[in-house]
């Protein structure tokens, strides 16, 4: 399992990465995709909506279950990874790269600093 240091993490197993001053990519962690199993569908119906931190912005459907996705910080959903429409399994094979789920415009980029570091997230999942 990998825990890239350049990302921030939530206790709900999402990751976030600022790609410029106010835009960030969000996905689920390697741990989350492993626990869910084979992902067959990603449903994000919040494009254009402003959401608060910890609000549900979509779902991931796996063979075993459907899981809600929670926004790590407040922001507006501006884009969904269109590659997931035909290839939702990218979330399994490359959760921190081509399997990113959504792009948001972050309301307060400093809020990302309140999330878990890679080390803290790794400790969290090792306790599970």
Residue pairs with C-beta under 8 A, 6 or more apart in sequence:
1 30
1 31
1 34
1 125
2 30
2 96
3 9
3 29
3 30
3 118
3 119
3 121
3 122
4 15
4 96
4 118
5 117
5 118
6 17
7 15
7 16
7 17
7 96
7 118
8 15
8 16
8 17
8 72
8 112
8 113
8 115
8 116
8 117
9 15
9 16
9 29
9 115
9 116
9 117
9 118
9 120
9 121
9 124
10 16
10 70
10 72
10 115
10 116
11 116
11 124
12 54
12 70
13 28
13 29
13 31
13 32
13 35
13 125
14 26
14 27
14 28
14 29
14 32
14 69
14 70
14 71
14 72
15 26
15 27
15 28
15 29
15 72
15 95
15 96
16 24
16 25
16 26
16 72
16 73
16 112
16 115
17 24
17 25
18 24
18 106
18 109
18 112
19 25
19 103
21 109
22 105
22 106
22 109
23 78
23 103
23 104
23 105
23 106
24 73
24 75
24 103
24 104
24 106
24 109
24 112
25 100
25 102
25 103
26 57
26 69
26 71
26 72
26 100
26 101
26 102
26 103
26 104
27 91
27 95
27 96
27 99
27 100
27 101
28 36
28 60
28 69
28 91
28 95
28 101
29 95
29 121
29 125
30 95
30 96
31 125
32 67
32 95
33 39
33 91
33 92
33 95
33 99
36 60
36 62
36 64
36 65
36 67
37 62
37 63
37 64
38 62
38 63
38 89
38 92
39 60
39 61
39 62
39 88
39 89
39 91
39 92
40 61
40 62
40 63
40 88
40 89
41 60
41 61
41 88
42 58
42 59
42 60
42 61
42 80
42 81
42 84
42 88
42 91
42 101
43 58
43 59
43 60
43 61
44 57
44 58
44 69
44 77
44 80
44 101
44 102
45 58
46 57
46 58
46 77
47 77
47 78
47 79
47 80
48 76
48 77
48 78
49 57
49 76
49 77
50 74
50 75
50 76
50 107
51 57
51 71
51 74
51 75
51 76
51 77
52 71
52 74
53 71
53 72
53 73
53 74
53 111
54 70
54 71
55 70
55 71
56 68
56 69
56 70
56 71
57 69
57 70
57 71
57 77
57 102
58 68
58 69
58 80
58 101
58 102
59 66
59 67
59 68
59 69
60 66
60 67
60 69
60 91
60 101
61 67
61 88
69 101
71 77
71 104
72 112
72 115
73 104
73 106
73 107
73 108
73 111
73 112
73 115
74 106
74 107
74 108
74 111
75 104
75 105
75 106
75 107
76 104
76 105
76 107
77 102
77 103
77 104
78 103
78 104
78 105
79 102
79 103
80 101
80 102
80 103
81 90
81 99
81 100
81 101
81 102
81 103
83 90
83 98
84 90
84 91
84 99
84 101
90 98
90 99
91 99
91 101
92 99
93 99
106 112
116 124
